[in-house]
Amino acid sequence: MFNWVADAVTAICVATIFAVVVANFLQAEPGRTFRERRSPVATLTMAAFFVLLYATIRLRWGMVAESGFVIGRSIGLALVVVGTAFNVWGRLHLGANWADHVRIYANQTLVTGGPYRVVRHPLYASLLWMFYGASLAYLNPLAALETTLIFLPGMWYRSNLEEMVLLERFGDAYRAYRARTGRFLPRWGRATP
């Protein structure tokens, strides 16, 4: 029974993320002036990782059990749902500042509200939460290992590129924001970058 529920909830979450990514591409304003730093970590490479993770879970590579551990699996599924909601919320707040590559628009604003109050990179953080959640929901430590060894370093690299250009563009305002806000996890009571 749990597998059916997990499959249905996960399918809805994946479809939601796919829809908002497509919406981001469709809402892009052609002709906007920008500076860009190309990155090998972009939507296509993130999608390729998703295919790998999906295959790992669907083909049951590395799965430790067929059933059991319902509380842990439920927590994992909740992480998938929370990650999806956080991703959509982040995209809504980012609005026209979204780009497939590391890009600073001439009229770009520094977004620090909504989910950006919680973490500096809510889109990447939410995907990490979803992938670790799916690993737990489907009892698959190999999927968690893939996320840790492939996706997490990719997001770290991409977020570093973004932070360099945001520091160039927004200077002290971004330094202050970075000092009070965690990269992928909330920063509770700390004020160091």
Residue frames relative to the residue before (quaternion, step in Angstrom):
aa qw qx qy qz dx dy dz
M 1.0000 0.0000 0.0000 0.0000 0.00 0.00 0.00
F 0.6562 0.5206 -0.3268 0.4377 3.60 0.90 -0.92
N 0.6366 0.5445 -0.3417 0.4261 3.60 0.92 -0.84
W 0.6411 0.5202 -0.3274 0.4595 3.58 0.97 -0.81
V 0.6614 0.4910 -0.2986 0.4820 3.59 0.93 -0.92
A 0.6577 0.5067 -0.3115 0.4623 3.59 0.89 -0.91
D 0.6487 0.5138 -0.3213 0.4603 3.60 0.94 -0.83
A 0.6751 0.4949 -0.2995 0.4578 3.59 0.90 -0.90
V 0.6732 0.4857 -0.2977 0.4715 3.60 0.86 -0.94
T 0.6614 0.5050 -0.3094 0.4603 3.59 0.91 -0.89
A 0.6416 0.5248 -0.3272 0.4538 3.60 0.96 -0.82
I 0.6427 0.5079 -0.3198 0.4762 3.60 0.99 -0.79
C 0.6601 0.5088 -0.3054 0.4605 3.59 0.95 -0.87
V 0.6606 0.4951 -0.3098 0.4718 3.60 0.92 -0.88
A 0.6495 0.5078 -0.3209 0.4662 3.59 0.94 -0.83
T 0.6265 0.5369 -0.3303 0.4584 3.58 1.04 -0.76
I 0.6676 0.4849 -0.3043 0.4759 3.59 0.86 -0.94
F 0.6311 0.5282 -0.3327 0.4604 3.59 0.94 -0.85
A 0.6716 0.5082 -0.2988 0.4487 3.59 0.89 -0.92
V 0.6997 0.4549 -0.2984 0.4630 3.62 0.86 -0.82
V 0.6028 0.5293 -0.3661 0.4716 3.61 1.10 -0.54
V 0.6392 0.5048 -0.3235 0.4817 3.59 0.95 -0.85
A 0.6358 0.5228 -0.3271 0.4641 3.59 0.97 -0.83
N 0.6144 0.5429 -0.3492 0.4536 3.62 1.00 -0.77
F 0.6730 0.4874 -0.2967 0.4706 3.58 0.87 -0.92
L 0.6848 0.4958 -0.2892 0.4490 3.59 0.92 -0.87
Q 0.6979 0.4709 -0.2660 0.4696 3.59 1.12 -0.65
A 0.4359 0.6985 -0.4662 0.3238 3.59 1.25 -0.12
E 0.3316 -0.7514 0.5432 0.1745 3.54 -0.91 0.95
P 0.3240 -0.7560 0.5299 0.2066 3.60 -0.48 1.13
G 0.7869 0.3508 -0.2431 0.4457 3.53 -1.12 0.63
R 0.4534 0.6665 -0.4781 0.3488 3.62 1.20 0.07
T 0.4347 -0.6827 0.5226 0.2682 3.56 -1.00 0.82
F 0.1369 0.7925 -0.5810 0.1251 3.55 -0.91 0.94
R 0.2984 -0.6558 0.6490 0.2441 3.48 -1.48 0.18
E 0.1036 -0.8274 0.5518 0.0144 3.54 -0.86 0.93
R 0.1263 -0.7300 0.6654 0.0910 3.49 -1.22 0.64
R 0.3174 -0.7783 0.5118 0.1777 3.57 -0.31 1.25
S 0.0994 -0.7915 0.6027 0.0192 3.52 -1.07 0.80
P 0.4682 -0.6593 0.4953 0.3173 3.58 -1.00 0.70
V 0.6521 0.4505 -0.3075 0.5265 3.56 1.27 -0.36
A 0.2508 0.7390 -0.5743 0.2474 3.55 -0.27 1.35
T 0.7967 -0.3208 0.1958 0.4734 3.57 -1.28 -0.07
L 0.6703 0.5123 -0.3140 0.4355 3.60 0.88 -0.87
T 0.6916 0.4533 -0.2945 0.4790 3.62 0.87 -0.83
M 0.6079 0.5273 -0.3550 0.4759 3.59 1.12 -0.59
A 0.6405 0.5119 -0.3176 0.4763 3.59 1.02 -0.78
A 0.6251 0.5308 -0.3400 0.4604 3.60 1.02 -0.75
F 0.6366 0.5025 -0.3345 0.4798 3.59 1.00 -0.75
F 0.6230 0.5440 -0.3441 0.4445 3.57 0.96 -0.81
V 0.6342 0.5228 -0.3286 0.4653 3.61 0.98 -0.82
L 0.6341 0.5181 -0.3226 0.4748 3.59 0.98 -0.83
L 0.6798 0.4864 -0.2925 0.4645 3.58 0.84 -0.97
Y 0.6328 0.5294 -0.3253 0.4621 3.57 0.98 -0.86
A 0.6614 0.5015 -0.3066 0.4658 3.59 0.91 -0.91
T 0.6305 0.5401 -0.3309 0.4486 3.58 0.96 -0.85
I 0.7108 0.4389 -0.2604 0.4842 3.57 0.88 -0.95
R 0.6999 0.4873 -0.2832 0.4387 3.59 0.78 -1.01
L 0.7330 0.3938 -0.2322 0.5038 3.60 0.98 -0.81
R 0.4218 -0.7631 0.4007 0.2815 3.54 1.42 0.12
W 0.2593 0.7422 -0.5652 0.2500 3.56 1.06 0.73
G 0.8458 0.1631 -0.1245 0.4925 3.59 -0.79 0.93
M 0.4175 0.7065 -0.4764 0.3155 3.59 1.23 0.12
V 0.3261 -0.7836 0.4983 0.1770 3.60 -0.85 0.90
A 0.8070 0.0076 0.0124 0.5904 3.62 1.12 -0.47
E 0.5120 -0.6355 0.4827 0.3177 3.55 -1.20 0.47
S 0.8038 -0.0092 0.0530 0.5924 3.57 0.99 -0.79
G 0.5420 0.6171 -0.4638 0.3321 3.52 -1.32 -0.07
F 0.7811 0.3367 -0.2468 0.4644 3.53 -1.38 0.01
V 0.0794 0.8649 -0.4914 0.0653 3.56 1.07 0.87
I 0.6397 0.5222 -0.3496 0.4427 3.62 0.93 -0.74
G 0.6725 0.4842 -0.2953 0.4754 3.59 0.90 -0.91
R 0.6460 0.5129 -0.3162 0.4686 3.57 0.99 -0.82
S 0.6419 0.5179 -0.3166 0.4686 3.58 1.04 -0.77
I 0.6191 0.5209 -0.3348 0.4829 3.59 1.05 -0.74
G 0.6404 0.5242 -0.3185 0.4622 3.59 0.98 -0.83
L 0.6672 0.4896 -0.3014 0.4736 3.57 0.92 -0.89
A 0.6201 0.5302 -0.3394 0.4681 3.58 1.06 -0.72
L 0.6259 0.5309 -0.3332 0.4640 3.62 1.05 -0.72
V 0.6135 0.5336 -0.3454 0.4685 3.59 1.05 -0.70
V 0.6811 0.4828 -0.2843 0.4714 3.59 0.91 -0.93
V 0.6596 0.4940 -0.3065 0.4763 3.60 0.90 -0.91
G 0.6400 0.5267 -0.3210 0.4582 3.59 0.97 -0.83
T 0.6451 0.5177 -0.3158 0.4648 3.57 0.98 -0.83
A 0.6746 0.4885 -0.2947 0.4685 3.58 0.84 -0.96
F 0.6556 0.5131 -0.3077 0.4606 3.58 0.97 -0.86
N 0.6290 0.5354 -0.3272 0.4589 3.59 1.05 -0.77
V 0.6664 0.4862 -0.3020 0.4778 3.57 0.88 -0.92
W 0.6372 0.5243 -0.3213 0.4646 3.59 0.95 -0.88
G 0.6564 0.5170 -0.3045 0.4572 3.59 0.95 -0.88
R 0.6623 0.5003 -0.3047 0.4672 3.58 0.95 -0.85
L 0.6307 0.5247 -0.3381 0.4611 3.59 1.02 -0.73
H 0.6907 0.4694 -0.2787 0.4743 3.60 0.96 -0.83
L 0.6502 0.5151 -0.3195 0.4581 3.57 1.05 -0.72
G 0.1127 -0.8572 0.4959 0.0814 3.56 1.11 -0.69
A 0.8524 -0.1159 0.1150 0.4967 3.55 -0.93 -0.99
N 0.5485 0.6080 -0.4042 0.4076 3.62 1.22 -0.06
W 0.5107 0.6613 -0.4206 0.3536 3.63 1.23 -0.27
A 0.0813 0.7703 -0.6305 0.0502 3.55 -1.16 0.70
D 0.5598 -0.6121 0.4503 0.3304 3.54 -1.20 0.58
H 0.7545 0.2321 -0.1431 0.5969 3.58 1.14 -0.65
V 0.6439 -0.4861 0.3949 0.4395 3.56 -1.29 0.15
R 0.1488 0.8080 -0.5358 0.1949 3.53 -0.29 1.29
I 0.1321 -0.7515 0.6421 0.0744 3.55 -1.07 0.85
Y 0.2759 -0.7688 0.5604 0.1371 3.55 -0.69 1.13
A 0.6311 -0.5453 0.3917 0.3886 3.58 -1.18 0.56
N 0.7762 0.3047 -0.1652 0.5266 3.61 1.00 -0.78
Q 0.2827 0.7965 -0.4944 0.2029 3.59 1.19 0.46
T 0.2222 -0.7472 0.6131 0.1281 3.51 -1.18 0.72
L 0.4624 -0.6388 0.5295 0.3126 3.56 -1.23 0.45
V 0.1957 -0.7964 0.5669 0.0782 3.57 -0.49 1.22
T 0.0706 0.8136 -0.5704 0.0877 3.59 -0.61 1.16
G 0.5904 0.5858 -0.3636 0.4197 3.59 1.26 0.11
G 0.7521 0.3755 -0.2819 0.4624 3.53 -1.34 0.01
P 0.8311 -0.1289 0.0976 0.5321 3.61 -0.83 -0.91
Y 0.5793 0.5814 -0.3718 0.4338 3.58 1.24 -0.35
R 0.5446 0.5595 -0.4074 0.4736 3.59 1.28 -0.03
V 0.6808 0.4988 -0.2707 0.4631 3.56 1.16 -0.67
V 0.7794 -0.0700 0.0777 0.6178 3.60 0.93 -0.97
R 0.5678 -0.6239 0.4233 0.3302 3.58 -1.18 0.58
H 0.7907 0.2112 -0.0932 0.5670 3.59 1.10 -0.64
P 0.0549 -0.8590 0.5080 0.0323 3.60 0.52 1.13
L 0.6087 0.5454 -0.3815 0.4319 3.64 1.03 -0.53
Y 0.6878 0.4521 -0.2794 0.4944 3.58 0.92 -0.87
A 0.6394 0.5333 -0.3275 0.4466 3.57 0.92 -0.90
S 0.6734 0.5078 -0.3062 0.4415 3.57 0.87 -0.92
L 0.6350 0.5094 -0.3355 0.4740 3.60 1.04 -0.69
L 0.6210 0.5238 -0.3378 0.4752 3.57 1.02 -0.74
W 0.6500 0.5085 -0.3186 0.4663 3.60 0.90 -0.89
M 0.6516 0.5165 -0.3142 0.4581 3.58 0.97 -0.86
F 0.6959 0.4824 -0.2873 0.4477 3.59 0.85 -0.94
Y 0.6567 0.4707 -0.3154 0.4977 3.60 0.98 -0.77
G 0.6222 0.5416 -0.3338 0.4561 3.58 1.06 -0.73
A 0.6572 0.4953 -0.3095 0.4765 3.59 0.94 -0.87
S 0.6095 0.5522 -0.3482 0.4498 3.59 1.04 -0.74
L 0.6866 0.4605 -0.2693 0.4940 3.56 1.00 -0.84
A 0.6603 0.5242 -0.3151 0.4359 3.59 0.89 -0.90
Y 0.7655 0.3273 -0.1782 0.5245 3.57 1.06 -0.73
L 0.4242 -0.7443 0.4318 0.2822 3.58 1.31 0.37
N 0.4636 0.6909 -0.4153 0.3678 3.54 0.90 0.99
P 0.2013 -0.8133 0.5357 0.1054 3.60 -0.05 1.25
L 0.5732 0.5740 -0.3940 0.4321 3.63 1.12 -0.47
A 0.6308 0.5173 -0.3325 0.4732 3.61 1.02 -0.75
A 0.6412 0.5043 -0.3247 0.4787 3.61 1.02 -0.76
L 0.6438 0.5184 -0.3149 0.4666 3.58 1.02 -0.80
E 0.6327 0.5175 -0.3278 0.4737 3.61 0.97 -0.80
T 0.6418 0.5185 -0.3194 0.4662 3.57 0.98 -0.86
T 0.6886 0.4932 -0.2745 0.4552 3.56 0.94 -0.91
L 0.7670 0.3973 -0.2027 0.4612 3.59 0.88 -0.92
I 0.7655 0.3316 -0.1851 0.5195 3.61 1.13 -0.54
F 0.7744 0.3884 -0.2211 0.4478 3.58 0.54 -1.15
L 0.6526 0.5255 -0.3212 0.4414 3.61 0.87 -0.89
P 0.6728 0.4593 -0.3264 0.4795 3.67 0.80 -0.78
G 0.6202 0.5411 -0.3433 0.4524 3.61 1.05 -0.69
M 0.6801 0.4705 -0.2888 0.4825 3.56 0.95 -0.85
W 0.6091 0.5397 -0.3501 0.4638 3.59 1.09 -0.68
Y 0.6503 0.5142 -0.3026 0.4702 3.57 0.95 -0.93
R 0.6887 0.4814 -0.2838 0.4619 3.58 0.80 -1.02
S 0.6705 0.4869 -0.3155 0.4624 3.60 0.88 -0.83
N 0.6039 0.5423 -0.3598 0.4602 3.63 1.08 -0.60
L 0.6335 0.5173 -0.3286 0.4722 3.60 0.98 -0.83
E 0.6621 0.5066 -0.3059 0.4598 3.56 0.89 -0.93
E 0.6706 0.5075 -0.3116 0.4423 3.56 0.89 -0.89
M 0.6080 0.5447 -0.3626 0.4496 3.61 1.03 -0.65
V 0.7168 0.4294 -0.2742 0.4761 3.61 0.80 -0.90
L 0.6181 0.5257 -0.3524 0.4663 3.61 1.09 -0.57
L 0.6249 0.5182 -0.3348 0.4783 3.60 1.08 -0.68
E 0.6337 0.5199 -0.3291 0.4688 3.59 1.00 -0.79
R 0.7284 0.4545 -0.2393 0.4534 3.58 0.88 -0.95
F 0.8324 0.2444 -0.0895 0.4892 3.59 0.81 -1.00
G 0.3182 -0.8189 0.4470 0.1683 3.61 1.29 0.01
D 0.8648 -0.0131 0.0387 0.5004 3.53 -0.86 -1.08
A 0.5952 0.5605 -0.3749 0.4371 3.61 1.04 -0.62
Y 0.6848 0.4537 -0.2928 0.4894 3.60 0.96 -0.80
R 0.5997 0.5559 -0.3606 0.4486 3.62 1.05 -0.70
A 0.6682 0.4936 -0.2975 0.4705 3.58 0.92 -0.90
Y 0.6371 0.5197 -0.3169 0.4729 3.58 0.98 -0.85
R 0.6678 0.5042 -0.2935 0.4623 3.58 0.91 -0.93
A 0.6455 0.5394 -0.3217 0.4346 3.59 1.02 -0.75
R 0.7660 0.3703 -0.2020 0.4851 3.59 1.05 -0.64
T 0.7495 0.3714 -0.1850 0.5158 3.61 1.23 -0.31
G 0.4350 -0.7154 0.4893 0.2440 3.57 -0.85 0.99
R 0.6050 -0.5830 0.4084 0.3568 3.56 -1.21 0.51
F 0.8320 0.0342 0.0288 0.5530 3.62 0.56 -1.17
L 0.7415 0.2724 -0.1738 0.5880 3.55 1.28 -0.33
P 0.5723 -0.5866 0.4245 0.3848 3.60 -1.06 0.61
R 0.3198 -0.7143 0.5952 0.1822 3.52 -1.19 0.66
W 0.0987 -0.8177 0.5668 0.0179 3.55 -0.35 1.22
G 0.8777 -0.0008 -0.0359 0.4778 3.57 -0.60 1.19
R 0.6216 0.4979 -0.3592 0.4865 3.61 1.25 0.22
A 0.1206 -0.7991 0.5846 0.0718 3.55 -1.13 0.57
T 0.4867 0.6352 -0.4628 0.3815 3.56 0.93 0.88
P 0.5411 -0.6428 0.4251 0.3366 3.62 -1.02 0.66
